[in-house]
Amino acid sequence: MDIKRVATDAVNETIVMTVVQMDYKGQVAKRINEKMPLATVKGFRKGAVPKDLVEKQYGKAIKQEEVQKVVDLALERFVQSERLNLLGTPLPKVNEAFAWDAEELVFEYEIGLVPDFTLDLEGKNDVVKYVVTADDKLIDGQIERIQKQFGTASPQEIVTVDSDITGTFANQEKGINNATTIAADLFKDKATFDLFVGKKVGDVVTVNTKGLFDDAHQLMDVMKIAHDDVHTIEVDVDFTIEAINTAELAELNQELFDKLFGAGTVATVDELKAKIKEDAETQFATQADQKLLADVQDFLIESTKFDLPAEFLKKWLQTVGEKKLSPEEAEVEYVRSERGLRFQLIEGRAMATNEIKITFEDLKAFTTKNIRQQMAQFGQTNPTDEEVQGIVARVLSNQDEVKRLSDQVVGEKMLDLFIEKANPTTKEVTYDEFIAASYGE
């Protein structure tokens, strides 16, 4: 068998395989012999059919099967021996005039190659690493919400500017159906809450999700909208009023402090403010890291130039998955996934160049940290190591969770690498300033 590569350009090639009789003849003959005792042809007893008739009836199909086996194995070994770094898998070229009776059978496979490119992590960049602080306005607002939450509720007949309104946000088409409690300070604009003023239990108020809150992430809590959708969703939602109350604020005393943080953790209003500041800034740091990673991805994608085998990948997308895609669907899918593919290649190059590897201990430590943070959010501030490790073991027994967490560990390591190499500008901002920088609002 003769196998060679024919280059179209730097990222597109064709593997040409020429198969001759000696490559498959012996195996075909063996299969024919195995078939003879089982062959049935009208006019002959089973097992007594002449060999030439067996070959006539079954030979073509057997030949095609055996040739394909030879081709598949040779192709796999050739890709390995040539150390080809492929995108997708080889695609056979369709030849409507293919002649199975020819002395030489020529098969052609299109391949797309991972592009060669230069990655410069130390180049000039305009990426900002935000350090988000909790200012007095945010802390005081959080304290007021806590006092309302633990205060005494008094029912009202109609909504006023001081009301807390309990009800359900709904949009059937988007699957939104979530009960929550809202107040005037929840919305970005006072005019939005004014739509509720004067309404009664049973009334319905319609608002649009776009720009509803200062932070679009609040849609996740208030309407249970998925994180991936919060910045793009723009639909009307109906809020059905189910209860109207005004709250007598809870007193800031030791009883309230103990309810919030456990006995003796906080003893004064100043300590309460310090605790709120600490917890808020821990959450802000996570959001800032998410933005930094997104900004790093955008910067590296825009600054690292290379060609992809686009037309090959569009053809390949039509062949994978349970549902075969049309050319038009494959075009849409390619456009949707191109940036992700580009960053995946950049990320892989960065990790290989800098010898970054993900170990099981890295994954275990990351998962342990996440579990402890989640437990703290639900008031379990001092879980035992045994409790935490039991949860970690269950999480890491789920392969989908392992993949998701591994991606997050890679993201952390990429951030550390970029901060070390690229030295992005550090800027301290309030949460409102961070939201404005993140979403232009």
Backbone torsions as a table, in degrees:
resi	resn	phi	psi	omega
1	MET	NA	140.0	178.3
2	ASP	-111.0	128.5	178.9
3	ILE	-129.7	133.9	178.4
4	LYS	-147.1	161.4	177.1
5	ARG	-107.1	134.2	177.0
6	VAL	-119.8	115.2	-175.6
7	ALA	-82.4	134.1	170.9
8	THR	-92.8	-46.7	173.0
9	ASP	-156.3	-165.1	-173.0
10	ALA	-65.8	-23.4	-175.4
11	VAL	-122.4	4.0	179.1
12	ASN	-129.9	128.8	177.2
13	GLU	-140.4	165.5	172.7
14	THR	-123.1	130.4	172.4
15	ILE	-92.8	121.9	-178.5
16	VAL	-108.7	123.4	-177.4
17	MET	-120.3	125.0	177.7
18	THR	-110.1	114.0	-176.3
19	VAL	-103.0	129.5	177.6
20	VAL	-111.9	170.4	-172.8
21	GLN	-58.5	-37.4	-176.7
22	MET	-65.0	-17.4	179.6
23	ASP	-74.0	-24.4	-173.9
24	TYR	-135.4	-11.0	-172.0
25	LYS	-57.4	-45.7	-176.8
26	GLY	-62.9	-41.7	-178.4
27	GLN	-70.7	-35.0	177.1
28	VAL	-64.8	-44.5	179.5
29	ALA	-61.1	-39.8	178.8
30	LYS	-62.9	-42.7	179.9
31	ARG	-65.5	-37.7	178.2
32	ILE	-63.4	-44.2	179.7
33	ASN	-62.8	-38.5	178.3
34	GLU	-67.9	-27.5	-177.2
35	LYS	-78.9	-28.3	-171.6
36	MET	-56.9	-43.8	-179.9
37	PRO	-67.4	-16.1	-176.1
38	LEU	-106.1	-11.1	-173.9
39	ALA	-67.7	142.2	176.1
40	THR	-125.9	121.9	176.8
41	VAL	-133.1	133.5	-177.5
42	LYS	-55.0	130.8	179.8
43	GLY	98.3	-7.6	-179.8
44	PHE	-128.1	146.2	174.7
45	ARG	-69.2	150.5	176.6
46	LYS	-59.8	126.3	-179.3
47	GLY	93.3	-7.2	-178.9
48	ALA	-115.6	18.7	-180.0
49	VAL	-77.8	131.0	178.3
50	PRO	-57.3	147.6	-174.9
51	LYS	-60.8	-37.5	-177.4
52	ASP	-66.1	-30.9	176.8
53	LEU	-73.5	-36.8	175.9
54	VAL	-62.3	-43.9	179.0
55	GLU	-63.1	-39.4	-179.3
56	LYS	-65.3	-39.6	-175.7
57	GLN	-79.8	-39.2	-172.4
58	TYR	-115.4	-12.5	-170.1
59	GLY	-60.5	-42.5	-176.1
60	LYS	-64.0	-46.2	-178.9
61	ALA	-64.7	-41.6	179.2
62	ILE	-63.8	-42.4	179.6
63	LYS	-60.0	-46.3	-178.5
64	GLN	-63.0	-40.5	178.8
65	GLU	-63.3	-46.1	-176.4
66	GLU	-70.2	-38.3	177.1
67	VAL	-63.2	-42.2	179.9
68	GLN	-63.6	-37.8	175.8
69	LYS	-60.8	-44.9	179.6
70	VAL	-61.6	-44.9	-178.3
71	VAL	-64.9	-46.5	-178.1
72	ASP	-60.1	-45.3	-179.3
73	LEU	-66.4	-43.7	-179.5
74	ALA	-64.5	-38.4	179.8
75	LEU	-64.9	-45.0	179.3
76	GLU	-60.5	-45.8	-178.9
77	ARG	-68.0	-35.4	179.9
78	PHE	-66.1	-44.2	178.9
79	VAL	-60.3	-40.8	179.5
80	GLN	-68.1	-45.9	-176.9
81	SER	-66.7	-34.5	178.8
82	GLU	-82.6	-6.8	-178.9
83	ARG	53.6	47.7	-179.1
84	LEU	-77.2	128.9	178.0
85	ASN	-97.1	96.7	-169.6
86	LEU	-94.7	150.5	164.2
87	LEU	-104.5	124.9	-173.7
88	GLY	73.5	-160.0	179.3
89	THR	-126.2	157.2	-179.0
90	PRO	-56.2	139.2	179.4
91	LEU	-112.2	122.5	178.3
92	PRO	-67.7	135.4	174.2
93	LYS	-77.1	133.5	-178.9
94	VAL	-81.8	127.6	177.5
95	ASN	-123.4	100.7	-177.4
96	GLU	-63.8	-23.6	-176.6
97	ALA	-100.8	20.7	-177.4
98	PHE	-62.9	130.8	-177.3
99	ALA	-109.0	108.8	-179.4
100	TRP	-71.7	-15.2	-179.2
101	ASP	-88.8	-3.3	-177.6
102	ALA	-67.3	153.4	178.4
103	GLU	-64.9	-39.0	178.6
104	GLU	-116.8	128.4	179.8
105	LEU	-105.5	119.3	-175.4
106	VAL	-106.9	123.6	178.4
107	PHE	-116.5	139.0	180.0
108	GLU	-125.1	135.8	179.5
109	TYR	-127.4	126.4	174.1
110	GLU	-80.9	140.2	176.2
111	ILE	-133.6	148.1	173.4
112	GLY	-111.4	131.9	-174.8
113	LEU	-104.2	146.6	172.0
114	VAL	-63.4	126.9	-176.6
115	PRO	-70.6	152.4	173.0
116	ASP	-91.5	133.0	-177.7
117	PHE	-153.2	162.9	178.7
118	THR	-101.6	129.6	179.8
119	LEU	-110.9	119.2	-178.6
120	ASP	-115.1	94.3	179.8
121	LEU	-75.5	-18.1	-175.4
122	GLU	-97.9	6.7	-179.6
123	GLY	-70.3	164.4	179.6
124	LYS	-61.0	137.0	-178.8
125	ASN	-144.5	162.3	177.5
126	ASP	-114.8	25.3	-179.5
127	VAL	-75.5	136.9	-180.0
128	VAL	-112.7	131.2	173.6
129	LYS	-98.4	107.1	-175.7
130	TYR	-83.9	136.2	169.7
131	VAL	-111.3	111.2	-170.8
132	VAL	-97.5	125.6	-179.3
133	THR	-108.4	152.3	175.9
134	ALA	-93.7	112.1	-178.7
135	ASP	-86.2	176.5	-176.5
136	ASP	-61.4	-38.4	-179.6
137	LYS	-59.0	-45.3	-179.2
138	LEU	-67.3	-43.6	-178.0
139	ILE	-64.3	-44.4	179.4
140	ASP	-63.5	-38.4	177.5
141	GLY	-63.8	-39.3	178.6
142	GLN	-67.1	-39.1	178.1
143	ILE	-63.2	-42.3	178.6
144	GLU	-62.3	-40.1	178.5
145	ARG	-64.4	-38.1	177.7
146	ILE	-64.2	-43.3	179.9
147	GLN	-63.5	-37.4	176.8
148	LYS	-67.2	-44.3	-177.3
149	GLN	-60.2	-37.9	-177.0
150	PHE	-102.4	7.3	179.0
151	GLY	-81.6	-174.8	179.9
152	THR	-97.7	125.4	-177.3
153	ALA	-90.4	135.8	175.9
154	SER	-120.4	123.8	-177.7
155	PRO	-62.6	147.7	175.3
156	GLN	-128.5	156.0	178.6
157	GLU	-83.7	-38.0	179.9
158	ILE	-128.5	160.1	-179.4
159	VAL	-77.6	132.9	172.6
160	THR	-121.6	176.7	-177.4
161	VAL	-65.2	-18.4	-179.0
162	ASP	-99.8	7.4	-173.2
163	SER	-81.1	150.1	164.2
164	ASP	-105.3	125.5	-174.0
165	ILE	-112.8	123.0	176.1
166	THR	-100.6	135.9	-179.6
167	GLY	-176.5	-166.1	-174.7
168	THR	-127.7	127.0	170.7
169	PHE	-83.8	135.5	-177.2
170	ALA	-146.0	140.4	168.2
171	ASN	-150.3	106.8	-172.5
172	GLN	-61.4	-41.9	-176.3
173	GLU	-60.8	-40.2	-178.1
174	LYS	-93.3	3.8	177.8
175	GLY	70.4	25.6	179.8
176	ILE	-89.7	125.7	178.9
177	ASN	-161.7	84.4	-172.2
178	ASN	-136.4	128.9	178.0
179	ALA	-83.9	139.0	-178.8
180	THR	-159.6	174.0	175.1
181	THR	-120.9	132.5	-177.1
182	ILE	-123.6	156.1	176.4
183	ALA	-137.6	173.8	-173.6
184	ALA	-60.3	-34.6	-175.3
185	ASP	-82.0	0.5	-179.7
186	LEU	-70.8	-39.6	-171.3
187	PHE	-85.2	158.2	179.3
188	LYS	-66.6	-41.9	-177.9
189	ASP	-113.7	137.4	176.8
190	LYS	-60.2	-32.1	-178.3
191	ALA	-60.2	-27.5	179.2
192	THR	-67.5	-46.6	179.9
193	PHE	-66.6	-29.7	178.4
194	ASP	-58.5	-24.4	177.5
195	LEU	-63.6	-24.2	-177.1
196	PHE	-90.1	-24.6	-174.8
197	VAL	-60.8	130.8	-179.2
198	GLY	91.6	-8.8	-179.5
199	LYS	-80.2	160.5	-178.7
200	LYS	-119.0	171.1	175.1
201	VAL	-58.8	132.4	-178.2
202	GLY	99.1	-19.8	177.6
203	ASP	-71.0	155.7	-179.9
204	VAL	-120.7	129.9	176.9
205	VAL	-117.1	132.4	-178.8
206	THR	-106.0	129.6	176.2
207	VAL	-131.8	164.0	177.9
208	ASN	-104.7	143.6	-176.8
209	THR	-69.0	-26.5	-175.1
210	LYS	-68.3	121.2	177.2
211	GLY	67.4	21.0	-175.6
212	LEU	-70.9	-34.7	-176.5
213	PHE	-123.8	160.5	174.1
214	ASP	-59.6	-41.0	179.8
215	ASP	-116.2	115.1	-178.0
216	ALA	-59.1	-21.1	179.0
217	HIS	-63.3	-19.6	178.5
218	GLN	-63.2	-21.7	175.5
219	LEU	-59.8	-28.3	178.9
220	MET	-65.2	-40.7	-178.6
221	ASP	-79.7	-45.4	-171.1
222	VAL	-78.0	-34.4	-175.9
223	MET	-124.8	0.0	-179.8
224	LYS	59.2	38.1	175.4
225	ILE	-82.6	139.4	-176.6
226	ALA	-63.1	148.0	-177.9
227	HIS	-55.4	-40.5	-177.1
228	ASP	-65.7	-16.1	-174.5
229	ASP	-105.2	-12.5	-167.6
230	VAL	-64.5	-27.8	-176.8
231	HIS	-89.6	-9.6	-175.6
232	THR	-118.6	-21.3	-175.4
233	ILE	-66.5	136.5	-179.4
234	GLU	-145.9	85.0	-177.8
235	VAL	-137.7	157.8	173.4
236	ASP	-80.0	137.5	175.4
237	VAL	-126.2	141.7	178.7
238	ASP	-96.9	130.6	175.8
239	PHE	-109.7	113.0	178.8
240	THR	-92.3	119.3	-176.7
241	ILE	-75.7	126.6	-177.6
242	GLU	-115.7	-22.3	177.5
243	ALA	-160.1	145.8	178.5
244	ILE	-128.3	125.7	-178.7
245	ASN	-138.7	156.9	166.7
246	THR	-118.7	144.4	-172.5
247	ALA	-109.8	133.7	168.2
248	GLU	-85.6	119.1	-171.1
249	LEU	-61.1	139.2	176.8
250	ALA	-70.0	147.9	178.2
251	GLU	-74.8	139.3	177.6
252	LEU	-81.5	89.2	-178.0
253	ASN	-133.8	-179.4	-175.1
254	GLN	-63.2	-34.8	179.1
255	GLU	-59.9	-44.5	179.4
256	LEU	-67.8	-42.3	-179.7
257	PHE	-59.1	-42.3	-178.8
258	ASP	-67.2	-36.2	176.7
259	LYS	-62.2	-38.3	-175.2
260	LEU	-75.9	-44.5	-167.8
261	PHE	-126.8	3.4	-176.9
262	GLY	94.7	155.6	-173.2
263	ALA	-59.1	127.0	171.7
264	GLY	78.0	-1.5	-178.2
265	THR	-70.7	-41.4	179.6
266	VAL	-126.6	134.7	-175.9
267	ALA	-123.6	-15.1	-177.7
268	THR	-136.7	166.7	177.4
269	VAL	-63.7	-38.3	178.4
270	ASP	-62.8	-40.5	177.5
271	GLU	-67.0	-36.2	176.5
272	LEU	-60.6	-46.4	179.3
273	LYS	-62.7	-40.2	179.8
274	ALA	-64.4	-39.2	180.0
275	LYS	-67.8	-43.2	177.8
276	ILE	-61.8	-42.9	179.0
277	LYS	-60.8	-45.6	-179.4
278	GLU	-61.8	-48.5	-178.1
279	ASP	-65.0	-41.7	-179.1
280	ALA	-64.5	-43.4	-177.3
281	GLU	-70.2	-27.2	173.1
282	THR	-64.7	-43.8	177.4
283	GLN	-66.5	-40.6	179.8
284	PHE	-63.0	-36.8	179.9
285	ALA	-60.9	-38.3	177.4
286	THR	-64.5	-44.9	178.5
287	GLN	-63.9	-38.8	179.2
288	ALA	-65.3	-38.3	177.1
289	ASP	-64.9	-39.4	177.9
290	GLN	-62.2	-42.1	177.9
291	LYS	-66.8	-42.0	179.7
292	LEU	-60.3	-44.2	178.7
293	LEU	-62.1	-43.6	178.7
294	ALA	-62.6	-41.6	179.2
295	ASP	-66.9	-39.1	176.8
296	VAL	-62.7	-44.3	178.1
297	GLN	-58.6	-48.0	-179.5
298	ASP	-60.6	-44.8	-178.7
299	PHE	-62.0	-47.1	-176.7
300	LEU	-67.5	-37.3	178.0
301	ILE	-64.4	-43.3	-177.9
302	GLU	-72.8	-32.7	-174.0
303	SER	-92.4	-15.1	-178.9
304	THR	-103.6	107.0	-173.0
305	LYS	-97.1	129.3	171.3
306	PHE	-162.2	156.9	178.5
307	ASP	-90.7	145.0	171.9
308	LEU	-109.2	152.4	174.4
309	PRO	-75.9	70.9	-168.1
310	ALA	-60.0	-49.2	-176.5
311	GLU	-65.2	-38.2	176.1
312	PHE	-61.5	-46.2	-177.0
313	LEU	-64.4	-34.4	177.1
314	LYS	-65.4	-39.8	175.9
315	LYS	-64.8	-43.5	-177.5
316	TRP	-63.4	-39.1	179.2
317	LEU	-60.7	-25.9	179.3
318	GLN	-72.2	-16.9	-172.6
319	THR	-104.5	-13.8	-174.8
320	VAL	-101.3	162.3	178.9
321	GLY	87.7	161.5	-179.0
322	GLU	-65.9	-38.6	178.2
323	LYS	-101.1	121.4	178.5
324	LYS	-71.9	136.1	-177.8
325	LEU	-91.7	148.0	171.7
326	SER	-77.0	164.2	176.3
327	PRO	-54.8	-38.5	-179.7
328	GLU	-67.8	-41.4	178.5
329	GLU	-66.6	-38.8	178.8
330	ALA	-65.1	-37.2	177.0
331	GLU	-60.7	-45.6	179.4
332	VAL	-63.7	-43.7	-179.4
333	GLU	-64.3	-39.0	179.6
334	TYR	-64.4	-45.9	179.2
335	VAL	-60.0	-40.4	-178.8
336	ARG	-65.5	-35.5	-171.1
337	SER	-103.5	-3.6	-173.1
338	GLU	-61.5	-47.5	-178.2
339	ARG	-62.4	-39.6	177.5
340	GLY	-61.7	-40.5	178.5
341	LEU	-65.7	-42.6	179.5
342	ARG	-60.4	-44.7	-179.5
343	PHE	-69.2	-34.3	177.5
344	GLN	-58.7	-41.6	178.4
345	LEU	-68.4	-41.3	178.8
346	ILE	-63.6	-45.3	179.3
347	GLU	-60.2	-44.9	179.3
348	GLY	-61.6	-41.5	178.8
349	ARG	-65.1	-42.1	-179.6
350	ALA	-62.4	-43.1	-178.6
351	MET	-68.0	-40.5	180.0
352	ALA	-67.5	-44.3	-177.9
353	THR	-63.5	-37.2	-176.6
354	ASN	-100.0	10.7	175.4
355	GLU	54.2	45.0	177.5
356	ILE	-91.4	128.5	178.9
357	LYS	-130.7	151.3	177.5
358	ILE	-103.2	117.8	178.7
359	THR	-100.4	164.9	177.1
360	PHE	-62.9	-34.8	178.6
361	GLU	-65.2	-37.2	174.9
362	ASP	-59.7	-47.1	-177.7
363	LEU	-64.5	-41.9	-179.6
364	LYS	-65.6	-43.1	-179.5
365	ALA	-65.6	-40.8	179.4
366	PHE	-64.6	-44.3	-180.0
367	THR	-64.8	-40.8	178.7
368	THR	-60.8	-44.4	179.3
369	LYS	-61.4	-44.1	179.5
370	ASN	-62.2	-43.5	-178.8
371	ILE	-62.8	-44.0	179.9
372	ARG	-63.0	-40.2	178.3
373	GLN	-64.1	-43.2	-179.7
374	GLN	-65.5	-40.7	179.4
375	MET	-65.7	-36.9	179.1
376	ALA	-64.3	-36.2	178.7
377	GLN	-62.8	-26.6	-179.5
378	PHE	-101.8	19.0	173.0
379	GLY	89.4	-1.2	178.6
380	GLN	-92.5	82.5	-172.5
381	THR	-82.2	-21.1	-177.3
382	ASN	-131.6	59.4	177.8
383	PRO	-70.2	152.0	178.3
384	THR	-74.3	157.7	177.1
385	ASP	-59.2	-36.5	-179.4
386	GLU	-63.5	-42.6	178.5
387	GLU	-62.2	-47.8	-177.1
388	VAL	-64.3	-46.6	-176.8
389	GLN	-67.2	-28.9	175.2
390	GLY	-64.2	-42.6	178.2
391	ILE	-67.2	-42.6	179.4
392	VAL	-58.3	-43.9	-179.5
393	ALA	-61.9	-40.4	179.0
394	ARG	-66.8	-41.9	179.9
395	VAL	-62.2	-44.9	-175.5
396	LEU	-78.0	-3.4	173.6
397	SER	-85.2	-8.5	178.8
398	ASN	-98.2	115.4	-175.1
399	GLN	-63.4	-34.3	177.9
400	ASP	-64.7	-40.4	178.1
401	GLU	-67.4	-39.2	178.0
402	VAL	-59.8	-43.1	179.1
403	LYS	-64.0	-45.3	-178.6
404	ARG	-62.9	-45.5	-178.5
405	LEU	-69.5	-35.7	177.5
406	SER	-61.9	-40.5	177.2
407	ASP	-61.4	-38.0	179.6
408	GLN	-69.1	-37.6	177.2
409	VAL	-64.7	-42.6	176.7
410	VAL	-59.9	-42.9	178.5
411	GLY	-58.5	-43.1	178.1
412	GLU	-61.8	-44.2	-178.9
413	LYS	-67.6	-35.6	176.3
414	MET	-65.4	-39.7	177.1
415	LEU	-61.7	-47.2	179.6
416	ASP	-59.3	-42.5	-179.5
417	LEU	-64.5	-44.6	-178.0
418	PHE	-65.9	-41.8	178.7
419	ILE	-61.6	-40.2	179.5
420	GLU	-67.2	-46.3	-173.1
421	LYS	-83.4	-44.2	-170.1
422	ALA	-94.0	-17.9	178.1
423	ASN	49.5	63.0	179.8
424	PRO	-64.9	156.4	179.3
425	THR	-66.5	131.3	176.6
426	THR	-96.0	133.4	-177.4
427	LYS	-137.8	126.1	178.4
428	GLU	-89.9	128.9	-177.0
429	VAL	-140.5	162.0	170.4
430	THR	-79.3	170.1	-179.8
431	TYR	-64.6	-40.1	178.4
432	ASP	-61.2	-41.3	178.6
433	GLU	-66.2	-36.0	178.1
434	PHE	-65.5	-42.8	178.3
435	ILE	-61.6	-43.2	179.6
436	ALA	-62.5	-40.6	179.3
437	ALA	-69.3	-31.5	-176.6
438	SER	-78.3	-40.7	-170.4
439	TYR	-122.8	3.4	177.9
440	GLY	67.1	29.7	-176.0
441	GLU	-113.2	NA	NA
